[in-house]
Amino acid sequence: MASTTLGNTTAFGVKTSSVQMNVRLASELKAQGDAVFEMLGLTASQAVRMFYEFAASCKGNPDRLIEAVKVEDPAAEAERQERIRQKMEAVERGARLYEEGLKSLGLQGSSPNNPYNYLPYKELRDLAYLEKYEEECL
């Protein structure tokens, strides 16, 4: 795929640059795609632009893009599932190490029902100060 940067244009008062892309496709694939775009009332350029906008919106969650385009490559899907399995295993291993560290320090492990688990640091600190104040002053 080749691309060429074009001159600056103005969209809503904001300077932007645009790029022209040349893509090679099998003629049958292009015809099939154009037929679908026509049914949707889109040009090929609009469809490509929409796909790029969607891809950009998935930057934090690339699996969302993969799910949307349904890559039907069994080897790639198996590899993706293996990466997910390894990440989940690492998270579980980290949680076990954290719990073991708490126990070795004589601290209570975290419980899913513990309301303090999800409080921000500032709120936890304020609660600790309040608890200490109540112990010493009341």
C-alpha positions as CSV (number, residue, x, y, z in Angstrom):
1,M,0.0,0.0,0.0
2,A,1.4,3.4,-1.0
3,S,0.4,6.6,0.6
4,T,1.1,10.2,-0.3
5,T,0.6,13.2,2.0
6,L,-1.5,15.9,0.4
7,G,-1.6,19.6,1.3
8,N,-3.2,21.0,4.4
9,T,-7.0,21.5,4.4
10,T,-9.2,23.1,6.9
11,A,-12.0,21.1,8.7
12,F,-14.0,23.0,11.3
13,G,-11.3,25.7,11.5
14,V,-8.6,23.1,12.4
15,K,-5.7,22.5,10.0
16,T,-5.4,18.9,9.0
17,S,-3.4,17.1,6.4
18,S,-4.8,14.2,4.4
19,V,-3.2,11.2,2.8
20,Q,-4.0,9.5,-0.4
21,M,-3.7,5.7,-0.2
22,N,-3.3,3.2,-3.0
23,V,-4.3,-0.4,-2.1
24,R,-4.1,-3.5,-4.2
25,L,-7.1,-5.8,-4.1
26,A,-8.3,-8.7,-6.1
27,S,-10.9,-7.4,-8.6
28,E,-13.6,-9.8,-7.3
29,L,-13.1,-8.7,-3.7
30,K,-13.3,-5.0,-4.8
31,A,-16.5,-5.7,-6.7
32,Q,-18.1,-7.5,-3.8
33,G,-17.0,-4.8,-1.3
34,D,-18.3,-2.0,-3.6
35,A,-21.7,-3.8,-3.9
36,V,-22.0,-3.8,-0.1
37,F,-20.9,-0.2,0.2
38,E,-23.4,0.8,-2.4
39,M,-26.2,-0.9,-0.5
40,L,-25.1,1.1,2.6
41,G,-25.0,4.4,0.6
42,L,-21.2,4.7,1.1
43,T,-18.3,5.3,-1.3
44,A,-15.2,3.1,-0.9
45,S,-13.4,6.2,0.5
46,Q,-16.1,6.7,3.1
47,A,-15.9,3.0,4.1
48,V,-12.2,3.1,4.5
49,R,-12.3,6.3,6.5
50,M,-14.9,4.7,8.8
51,F,-12.8,1.6,9.2
52,Y,-9.8,3.7,10.2
53,E,-11.8,5.8,12.6
54,F,-13.1,2.6,14.2
55,A,-9.6,1.1,14.4
56,A,-8.3,4.3,16.0
57,S,-11.1,4.1,18.6
58,C,-9.9,0.6,19.4
59,K,-6.3,1.5,20.3
60,G,-6.9,0.7,24.0
61,N,-8.6,-2.6,23.2
62,P,-7.3,-4.2,20.0
63,D,-9.3,-7.3,20.7
64,R,-12.4,-5.3,20.0
65,L,-11.1,-4.6,16.4
66,I,-10.2,-8.3,16.0
67,E,-13.7,-9.3,17.1
68,A,-15.3,-6.8,14.8
69,V,-13.5,-8.0,11.7
70,K,-13.7,-11.7,12.8
71,V,-10.2,-12.8,11.6
72,E,-10.9,-16.4,10.7
73,D,-7.3,-17.6,11.0
74,P,-7.4,-20.5,13.4
75,A,-3.6,-20.3,14.1
76,A,-3.8,-16.6,14.9
77,E,-6.9,-17.1,17.1
78,A,-5.1,-20.0,18.9
79,E,-2.1,-17.7,19.4
80,R,-4.3,-14.9,20.7
81,Q,-6.0,-17.2,23.2
82,E,-2.7,-18.4,24.4
83,R,-1.5,-14.8,25.0
84,I,-4.8,-14.2,27.0
85,R,-4.2,-17.4,29.0
86,Q,-0.6,-16.4,29.8
87,K,-1.7,-12.9,30.9
88,M,-4.5,-14.3,33.1
89,E,-2.0,-16.7,34.6
90,A,0.4,-13.9,35.3
91,V,-2.4,-11.8,37.0
92,E,-3.4,-14.8,39.2
93,R,0.3,-15.4,40.0
94,G,0.7,-11.8,41.0
95,A,-2.4,-11.9,43.2
96,R,-1.1,-15.0,44.9
97,L,2.3,-13.3,45.6
98,Y,0.5,-10.3,46.9
99,E,-1.6,-12.3,49.3
100,E,1.4,-14.3,50.4
101,G,3.3,-11.1,51.1
102,L,0.5,-9.7,53.2
103,K,0.3,-12.9,55.2
104,S,4.1,-12.9,55.7
105,L,3.8,-9.4,57.2
106,G,1.0,-10.6,59.4
107,L,-1.6,-8.5,57.6
108,Q,-5.1,-9.6,56.6
109,G,-5.4,-10.6,53.0
110,S,-7.6,-8.6,50.7
111,S,-11.2,-9.9,50.5
112,P,-13.5,-9.2,47.5
113,N,-16.0,-8.0,50.1
114,N,-13.6,-5.5,51.8
115,P,-15.0,-2.0,51.1
116,Y,-11.5,-0.5,51.3
117,N,-10.1,-2.5,48.3
118,Y,-11.3,0.0,45.8
119,L,-10.8,3.3,47.6
120,P,-8.3,5.8,46.3
121,Y,-5.1,6.4,48.3
122,K,-6.3,9.8,49.5
123,E,-9.5,8.4,51.0
124,L,-7.7,5.5,52.6
125,R,-5.2,7.9,54.1
126,D,-8.0,10.2,55.5
127,L,-9.7,7.2,57.0
128,A,-6.5,6.1,58.7
129,Y,-6.0,9.5,60.1
130,L,-9.6,9.6,61.4
131,E,-9.2,6.1,63.0
132,K,-5.9,7.2,64.7
133,Y,-7.5,10.4,65.9
134,E,-10.5,8.6,67.3
135,E,-8.2,6.1,69.1
136,E,-6.1,8.8,70.7
137,C,-8.6,11.6,71.3
138,L,-11.9,10.0,72.1
